[in-house]
């Protein structure tokens, strides 16, 4: 195991995170908050620690093995979350457990919160809170690979271990170029949404923080009532559109931005769009008894469907009071998630789509035992080992969901809340059902449950295998 290179890379991540932390200072100055010194001290502490780490590992090897990549990615997320929690501890005086939970929720783009009165906190701290979403959305490791090609061949191992989805499509022969292109698409779309929200009446602070939560499919809002605070159909529809965009594959976005419009024929994108349309239609019709007017029902239903499907977690309505059919649709969407290569979490559309196509093939085999039926997606045949991998992931995801729910319920928490919290944290969604629903939070949970759910967030964000492989005895053998 190349521990020197692992320490070196984590040191770089801490320095980068420290630099981004300083972006909260202009908001502290503008809103006349006494938090600037705290941010400077924490960033200085992080920078010095990172530089020390770089100094003691200056002669580390440059090559990163596959095992190193898995360990590095998991450790990076844990250590960066621990470091990123310091502003909550120093400024808001939260316990380390609550601060770590909030920060892990931010970086993993989960959006589950322990804050009971968000608007009472300093704006600069809330900006940092939302910024953790934006950094974690595309991946702080992908960011590092984009701007620091010093790792060379190790870059692809890191992105494969960290990037969401069953595969990471190269849009350039060089992995560093691919990372840069993905971040370019991310930044351009973020800028467009920010401008549109400004045109809708938001100030710069709210436009940026809600853009961070949207494009990262995270859901942190600086308002207690989330997006519902603004009572604006225009803002709702802008965020709906960009949540949908963020739930699609960013390599497709880059291709579309560069004029390669054939990318829109992607099968996963079509399946993702169809699921959203059908879910919106079903929930809208089911909610007519609540909202009476079709377009009002469409507005609130579409927002909640897209928010849950993309694992964003913003809310404009208390969906726990909706009819049974609408709530069932939302619960199912929690397990589907966005597309591979998006900032969304959960199982991902491509895996569900692959399993459905394989199920159809199995039906054909039963009718025609001697037939030959290959599974193709986007005109390419899938290898059996990839189908087995998808099947294994699906089983492991469901098993993890049930195990987490079982652990949570062992602390005396009711069934609906246990299932809702498990699905919401493992799928990086945020709000769930029961006592962690759209108008509730996670503050009341026992300390051990908060750590269990923090682990669920990390496991879901890193696609199960990346974390679980560390618990395999064979992983640590030479």
C-alpha positions as CSV (number, residue, x, y, z in Angstrom):
1,X,0.0,0.0,0.0
2,X,1.4,3.4,-1.1
3,X,0.7,5.3,2.1
4,X,3.1,8.2,1.3
5,X,1.2,9.0,-1.9
6,X,-2.1,8.7,-0.1
7,X,-1.0,11.2,2.6
8,X,0.3,13.5,-0.2
9,X,-2.9,13.5,-2.1
10,X,-5.1,14.1,1.0
11,X,-2.7,17.0,1.9
12,X,-3.5,18.5,-1.5
13,X,-7.2,18.1,-0.9
14,X,-7.0,19.8,2.5
15,X,-5.2,22.8,0.9
16,X,-7.8,23.0,-1.9
17,X,-10.6,22.8,0.6
18,X,-8.9,25.5,2.7
19,X,-8.8,27.9,-0.3
20,X,-12.4,27.3,-1.1
21,X,-13.3,28.0,2.6
22,X,-12.0,31.5,2.2
23,X,-14.7,32.3,-0.3
24,X,-17.1,32.6,2.6
25,X,-15.2,35.7,3.9
26,X,-16.7,38.2,1.3
27,X,-20.2,37.2,2.6
28,X,-19.0,37.7,6.2
29,X,-17.8,41.2,5.4
30,X,-20.9,42.1,3.3
31,X,-23.3,40.9,6.0
32,X,-21.0,42.4,8.8
33,X,-20.6,39.1,10.5
34,X,-17.7,38.4,12.9
35,X,-16.8,35.1,11.3
36,X,-14.0,36.2,9.0
37,X,-11.3,35.5,11.5
38,X,-12.6,32.1,12.3
39,X,-12.6,31.1,8.6
40,X,-9.1,32.5,8.2
41,X,-7.7,30.6,11.2
42,X,-9.3,27.3,10.0
43,X,-8.1,27.8,6.4
44,X,-4.6,28.7,7.7
45,X,-4.6,25.5,9.9
46,X,-5.6,23.4,6.9
47,X,-3.1,25.0,4.6
48,X,-0.2,24.5,7.1
49,X,-1.3,20.9,7.8
50,X,-1.4,20.3,4.0
51,X,2.0,21.8,3.4
52,X,3.5,19.7,6.2
53,X,2.0,16.7,4.6
54,X,3.4,17.6,1.2
55,X,6.9,18.2,2.8
56,X,7.1,14.8,4.5
57,X,5.9,13.0,1.4
58,X,8.0,14.9,-1.2
59,X,9.8,11.7,-2.3
60,X,6.7,9.6,-2.6
61,X,6.2,7.3,-5.6
62,X,4.0,8.7,-8.4
63,X,2.1,5.6,-9.3
64,X,-1.2,4.7,-7.6
65,X,-2.4,1.2,-7.5
66,X,-6.0,0.1,-7.6
67,X,-6.2,-0.8,-3.9
68,X,-4.5,2.6,-3.1
69,X,-7.3,4.3,-5.1
70,X,-10.1,2.7,-3.1
71,X,-8.5,3.5,0.3
72,X,-7.6,7.0,-0.8
73,X,-11.1,7.9,-1.9
74,X,-12.8,6.7,1.2
75,X,-10.2,8.3,3.5
76,X,-10.4,11.5,1.5
77,X,-14.1,11.9,2.0
78,X,-13.8,11.1,5.8
79,X,-10.9,13.5,6.4
80,X,-12.2,16.3,4.3
81,X,-15.6,16.0,6.1
82,X,-13.8,16.1,9.4
83,X,-11.8,19.2,8.4
84,X,-14.9,20.9,6.8
85,X,-16.9,20.5,10.0
86,X,-14.6,22.8,11.9
87,X,-16.5,26.0,11.0
88,X,-19.7,24.5,12.5
89,X,-17.8,23.7,15.7
90,X,-16.0,27.0,16.0
91,X,-18.7,29.4,14.7
92,X,-22.0,27.6,15.4
93,X,-20.7,25.7,18.5
94,X,-22.1,22.4,17.3
95,X,-20.9,19.1,18.7
96,X,-18.4,17.3,16.5
97,X,-21.0,14.6,15.8
98,X,-23.5,17.1,14.5
99,X,-20.9,19.1,12.6
100,X,-19.5,15.9,11.0
101,X,-23.0,14.8,10.1
102,X,-23.8,18.1,8.5
103,X,-20.5,18.3,6.6
104,X,-20.7,14.7,5.4
105,X,-24.2,15.4,4.3
106,X,-22.9,18.4,2.4
107,X,-19.9,16.8,0.6
108,X,-21.9,13.7,-0.3
109,X,-24.7,15.9,-1.6
110,X,-27.2,14.2,0.7
111,X,-28.9,17.3,2.2
112,X,-29.9,15.7,5.4
113,X,-29.6,18.3,8.1
114,X,-29.4,18.5,11.9
115,X,-30.0,22.3,12.0
116,X,-33.2,23.3,13.6
117,X,-33.1,27.1,12.8
118,X,-31.1,27.5,9.7
119,X,-31.8,31.2,9.2
120,X,-30.4,32.1,12.6
121,X,-26.9,31.1,11.5
122,X,-24.4,33.5,9.9
123,X,-24.8,33.8,6.1
124,X,-21.1,33.1,5.7
125,X,-21.4,29.7,7.4
126,X,-24.5,28.9,5.3
127,X,-22.5,29.8,2.2
128,X,-19.8,27.3,3.2
129,X,-22.6,24.8,4.0
130,X,-23.9,25.1,0.4
131,X,-20.4,25.2,-1.1
132,X,-19.7,21.8,0.3
133,X,-22.5,20.5,-1.9
134,X,-21.1,22.1,-5.0
135,X,-17.6,20.8,-4.4
136,X,-18.8,17.3,-3.5
137,X,-21.3,17.2,-6.4
138,X,-18.7,16.8,-9.2
139,X,-16.3,15.4,-6.7
140,X,-13.4,17.1,-4.9
141,X,-11.2,14.3,-6.2
142,X,-12.2,14.8,-9.8
143,X,-11.5,18.5,-9.2
144,X,-8.0,17.7,-7.9
145,X,-7.3,15.4,-10.9
146,X,-8.4,18.2,-13.2
147,X,-6.0,20.8,-11.8
148,X,-3.2,18.6,-10.6
149,X,-2.1,16.0,-13.2
150,X,0.9,15.1,-11.0
151,X,-0.7,11.7,-10.3
152,X,-0.5,10.6,-13.9
153,X,-1.7,7.1,-14.4
154,X,-3.3,7.1,-10.9
155,X,-6.0,9.6,-12.0
156,X,-8.3,7.1,-13.7
157,X,-8.2,4.8,-10.7
158,X,-9.3,7.7,-8.5
159,X,-12.2,8.8,-10.7
160,X,-13.4,5.3,-11.2
161,X,-13.5,4.8,-7.5
162,X,-15.1,8.2,-6.8
163,X,-17.3,9.2,-9.7
164,X,-21.0,8.3,-9.5
165,X,-22.3,5.6,-11.8
166,X,-21.3,2.1,-13.0
167,X,-18.8,3.6,-15.5
168,X,-17.1,6.8,-16.2
169,X,-17.1,7.8,-19.9
170,X,-13.9,9.3,-21.3
171,X,-14.6,12.4,-23.5
172,X,-10.9,12.9,-24.0
173,X,-8.0,10.5,-24.3
174,X,-6.4,12.1,-21.2
175,X,-8.1,11.6,-17.9
176,X,-7.1,15.1,-16.7
177,X,-8.7,16.6,-19.8
178,X,-11.9,14.6,-19.1
179,X,-12.0,15.9,-15.6
180,X,-11.6,19.5,-16.8
181,X,-14.3,19.1,-19.4
182,X,-16.8,17.7,-16.9
183,X,-16.0,20.6,-14.5
184,X,-16.4,23.1,-17.3
185,X,-19.9,21.8,-18.1
186,X,-20.6,21.9,-14.3
187,X,-19.5,25.6,-14.0
188,X,-21.2,26.8,-17.1
189,X,-24.6,25.3,-16.1
190,X,-24.1,26.6,-12.6
191,X,-23.5,30.1,-14.0
192,X,-26.6,29.9,-16.2
193,X,-28.9,28.8,-13.3
194,X,-27.5,31.6,-11.0
195,X,-28.3,34.2,-13.6
196,X,-31.8,32.9,-14.1
197,X,-32.5,32.9,-10.3
198,X,-31.2,36.4,-10.1
199,X,-33.7,37.4,-12.8
200,X,-36.4,35.7,-10.7
201,X,-35.8,38.1,-7.8
202,X,-33.2,36.3,-5.7
203,X,-30.2,38.1,-4.3
204,X,-26.8,36.9,-5.1
205,X,-26.4,35.0,-1.9
206,X,-29.6,33.0,-2.3
207,X,-29.0,32.5,-6.0
208,X,-25.6,31.0,-5.5
209,X,-26.6,28.8,-2.5
210,X,-29.6,27.4,-4.3
211,X,-27.6,26.9,-7.5
212,X,-25.0,24.9,-5.5
213,X,-27.8,22.7,-4.0
214,X,-29.4,22.2,-7.4
215,X,-26.4,21.4,-9.6
216,X,-25.0,19.2,-7.0
217,X,-28.4,17.6,-6.4
218,X,-27.8,18.3,-2.7
219,X,-30.7,20.2,-1.4
220,X,-29.2,22.5,1.3
221,X,-31.1,25.7,1.4
222,X,-30.3,28.8,3.6
223,X,-34.1,29.0,4.3
224,X,-36.0,27.0,6.9
225,X,-38.8,26.4,4.5
226,X,-36.4,25.5,1.6
227,X,-37.5,26.7,-1.8
228,X,-41.1,27.0,-0.6
229,X,-39.9,30.2,1.2
230,X,-40.0,32.2,-2.1
231,X,-43.6,31.4,-3.2
232,X,-42.5,31.8,-6.8
233,X,-43.7,29.6,-9.7
234,X,-40.8,31.0,-11.8
235,X,-38.2,30.0,-9.3
236,X,-39.8,26.6,-8.8
237,X,-39.7,25.9,-12.6
238,X,-36.1,27.1,-13.0
239,X,-35.0,24.8,-10.2
240,X,-37.1,21.9,-11.6
241,X,-35.3,22.3,-15.0
242,X,-31.8,22.4,-13.5
243,X,-32.5,19.6,-11.1
244,X,-33.5,17.5,-14.1
245,X,-30.3,18.6,-15.9
246,X,-28.1,17.8,-12.9
247,X,-29.7,14.3,-12.8
248,X,-28.5,13.5,-16.3
249,X,-25.0,12.4,-17.4
250,X,-22.6,15.4,-17.4
251,X,-20.6,14.0,-20.3
252,X,-23.8,14.4,-22.4
253,X,-24.1,18.0,-21.2
254,X,-20.6,18.7,-22.3
255,X,-21.3,17.1,-25.7
256,X,-24.5,19.2,-26.1
257,X,-22.7,22.4,-25.1
258,X,-20.1,21.7,-27.8
259,X,-22.7,21.1,-30.5
260,X,-22.7,17.3,-30.5
261,X,-26.5,17.0,-30.4
262,X,-26.6,13.2,-31.2
263,X,-25.7,12.7,-27.6
264,X,-29.4,13.2,-26.8
265,X,-30.2,9.8,-28.3
266,X,-28.6,8.1,-25.3
267,X,-30.8,5.3,-24.0
268,X,-30.3,6.0,-20.4
269,X,-31.3,9.7,-20.9
270,X,-34.4,8.6,-22.7
271,X,-35.3,6.1,-19.9
272,X,-34.6,8.8,-17.3
273,X,-36.9,11.3,-19.1
274,X,-39.7,8.8,-19.5
275,X,-39.6,7.8,-15.8
276,X,-39.8,11.5,-14.8
277,X,-42.7,12.3,-17.2
278,X,-44.7,9.2,-16.1
279,X,-44.1,9.9,-12.4
280,X,-45.0,13.6,-12.7
281,X,-48.2,12.7,-14.5
282,X,-49.3,10.1,-11.9
283,X,-48.5,12.3,-8.9
284,X,-50.1,15.3,-10.5
285,X,-53.4,13.5,-11.2
286,X,-53.3,11.9,-7.7
287,X,-52.8,15.4,-6.1
288,X,-55.7,17.0,-7.9
289,X,-57.8,16.3,-4.8
290,X,-55.4,18.4,-2.8
291,X,-54.5,21.3,-5.1
292,X,-57.8,21.3,-7.2
293,X,-56.3,23.1,-10.2
294,X,-54.2,21.1,-12.7
295,X,-51.4,23.5,-13.2
296,X,-51.0,24.1,-9.5
297,X,-50.9,20.4,-8.9
298,X,-48.4,20.0,-11.8
299,X,-46.1,22.7,-10.3
300,X,-45.8,21.1,-6.8
301,X,-45.9,17.5,-8.0
302,X,-43.2,18.1,-10.7
303,X,-41.0,19.8,-8.2
304,X,-41.2,17.0,-5.7
305,X,-40.9,14.2,-8.2
306,X,-37.8,15.7,-9.9
307,X,-36.3,16.6,-6.5
308,X,-36.6,13.0,-5.2
309,X,-35.8,11.3,-8.5
310,X,-32.5,13.3,-8.8
311,X,-31.9,12.9,-5.1
312,X,-31.7,16.7,-4.6
313,X,-34.1,16.9,-1.7
314,X,-35.4,20.5,-2.0
315,X,-39.1,20.8,-0.9
316,X,-41.9,23.1,-1.8
317,X,-44.7,21.0,-0.2
318,X,-45.2,18.7,2.7
319,X,-45.5,15.5,0.6
320,X,-46.0,13.5,3.8
321,X,-49.6,14.8,3.7
322,X,-50.2,13.7,0.1
323,X,-52.3,10.7,-0.9
324,X,-50.9,7.1,-0.7
325,X,-50.3,6.7,-4.4
326,X,-48.2,9.9,-4.7
327,X,-46.1,9.0,-1.6
328,X,-45.6,5.5,-3.0
329,X,-44.3,6.9,-6.3
330,X,-41.9,9.1,-4.4
331,X,-40.6,6.2,-2.3
332,X,-40.0,4.1,-5.4
333,X,-38.1,7.0,-7.0
334,X,-35.8,7.1,-4.0
335,X,-34.3,3.8,-5.2
336,X,-33.9,4.8,-8.9
337,X,-32.0,8.1,-8.7
338,X,-30.3,10.0,-11.5
339,X,-28.2,8.9,-14.4
340,X,-24.6,7.5,-14.3
341,X,-22.1,10.3,-14.5
342,X,-24.6,12.8,-12.9
343,X,-24.4,14.4,-9.5
344,X,-27.4,12.3,-8.4
345,X,-27.2,9.4,-6.0
346,X,-29.1,6.1,-5.4
347,X,-29.0,3.0,-7.7
348,X,-28.9,5.0,-11.0
349,X,-31.2,4.7,-14.0
350,X,-28.7,2.8,-16.1
351,X,-28.6,-0.1,-13.6
352,X,-32.4,-0.3,-13.4
353,X,-32.6,-0.1,-17.2
354,X,-30.0,-2.9,-17.6
355,X,-31.7,-5.2,-15.1
356,X,-35.1,-4.7,-16.8
357,X,-33.6,-5.5,-20.2
358,X,-31.9,-8.6,-18.8
359,X,-35.2,-9.6,-17.2
360,X,-36.9,-9.4,-20.6
361,X,-34.1,-11.5,-22.1
362,X,-34.7,-14.1,-19.4
363,X,-38.4,-14.2,-20.4
364,X,-37.4,-14.8,-24.0
365,X,-35.0,-17.6,-22.9
366,X,-38.0,-19.3,-21.2
367,X,-40.0,-19.2,-24.4
368,X,-37.1,-20.0,-26.8
369,X,-34.5,-22.0,-24.8
370,X,-32.2,-22.3,-27.8
371,X,-32.4,-18.7,-28.8
372,X,-29.5,-16.2,-28.5
373,X,-30.4,-12.9,-27.0
374,X,-27.7,-10.3,-26.4
375,X,-28.2,-7.3,-24.2
376,X,-27.4,-4.1,-26.0
377,X,-27.4,-0.5,-24.8
378,X,-26.7,2.4,-27.2
379,X,-25.9,-0.2,-29.9
380,X,-23.2,-1.9,-27.9
381,X,-23.4,-5.4,-26.5
382,X,-22.9,-5.6,-22.7
383,X,-20.4,-8.2,-21.4
384,X,-21.8,-10.8,-19.0
385,X,-19.4,-9.7,-16.3
386,X,-20.9,-6.1,-16.4
387,X,-24.4,-7.5,-16.1
388,X,-23.2,-9.6,-13.1
389,X,-21.6,-6.5,-11.6
390,X,-24.9,-4.5,-11.9
391,X,-26.9,-7.4,-10.4
392,X,-24.4,-7.6,-7.5
393,X,-24.5,-3.9,-6.9
394,X,-28.3,-3.9,-6.9
395,X,-28.4,-6.8,-4.3
396,X,-25.7,-5.1,-2.2
397,X,-27.5,-1.8,-2.3
398,X,-30.9,-3.3,-1.1
399,X,-29.1,-5.4,1.5
400,X,-27.3,-2.3,2.8
401,X,-30.6,-0.3,2.9
402,X,-32.2,-3.1,5.0
403,X,-29.2,-3.4,7.3
404,X,-29.0,0.3,8.0
405,X,-32.8,0.4,8.6
406,X,-32.4,-2.5,11.0
407,X,-29.6,-0.7,12.9
408,X,-31.6,2.5,13.1
409,X,-34.7,0.7,14.3
410,X,-32.7,-1.0,17.0
411,X,-32.5,2.4,18.8
412,X,-36.3,2.4,19.3
413,X,-37.1,4.4,16.2
414,X,-40.3,3.6,14.4
415,X,-40.4,1.5,11.2
416,X,-41.4,4.3,8.7
417,X,-38.7,6.7,10.0
418,X,-36.1,3.9,10.0
419,X,-36.9,3.0,6.4
420,X,-37.1,6.6,5.4
421,X,-33.8,7.6,7.0
422,X,-32.0,4.6,5.5
423,X,-33.3,5.3,2.0
424,X,-32.7,9.0,2.2
425,X,-29.1,8.8,3.5
426,X,-27.9,5.8,1.4
427,X,-29.5,7.3,-1.7
428,X,-28.1,10.8,-0.8
429,X,-31.5,12.3,-1.0
430,X,-31.9,14.1,2.4
431,X,-35.6,14.3,3.4
432,X,-37.2,10.9,3.9
433,X,-40.5,9.8,5.5
434,X,-41.8,9.6,9.0
435,X,-40.0,11.8,11.6
436,X,-37.3,12.7,9.0
437,X,-39.8,13.9,6.4
438,X,-39.9,17.1,4.4
439,X,-40.7,19.4,7.4
440,X,-38.5,17.6,9.9
441,X,-34.8,17.0,10.3
442,X,-32.3,14.6,11.8
443,X,-31.3,16.6,14.9
444,X,-33.4,14.5,17.4
445,X,-31.7,11.2,16.5
446,X,-29.4,9.5,19.0
447,X,-25.6,10.1,18.5
448,X,-24.9,6.5,17.4
449,X,-27.7,6.8,14.7
450,X,-26.1,9.9,13.3
451,X,-22.8,8.1,12.9
452,X,-24.6,5.1,11.2
453,X,-26.4,7.5,8.8
454,X,-23.1,9.4,8.1
455,X,-21.6,6.1,7.1
456,X,-24.6,5.4,4.9
457,X,-24.1,8.7,3.2
458,X,-20.5,7.9,2.4
459,X,-21.3,4.4,1.3
460,X,-24.0,5.6,-1.0
461,X,-22.0,8.5,-2.5
462,X,-19.0,6.2,-3.2
463,X,-21.2,3.5,-4.8
464,X,-21.1,0.8,-2.1
465,X,-18.2,-1.2,-3.5
466,X,-15.6,1.5,-2.9
467,X,-16.3,1.5,0.8
468,X,-17.2,-2.2,1.4
469,X,-14.1,-3.5,-0.4
470,X,-12.0,-2.1,2.5
471,X,-13.7,-4.5,4.9
472,X,-12.6,-7.5,2.8
473,X,-9.6,-9.4,4.3
474,X,-8.2,-10.1,0.9
475,X,-8.0,-6.3,0.2
476,X,-5.2,-6.0,2.8
477,X,-3.2,-9.0,1.6
478,X,-0.3,-8.3,-0.7
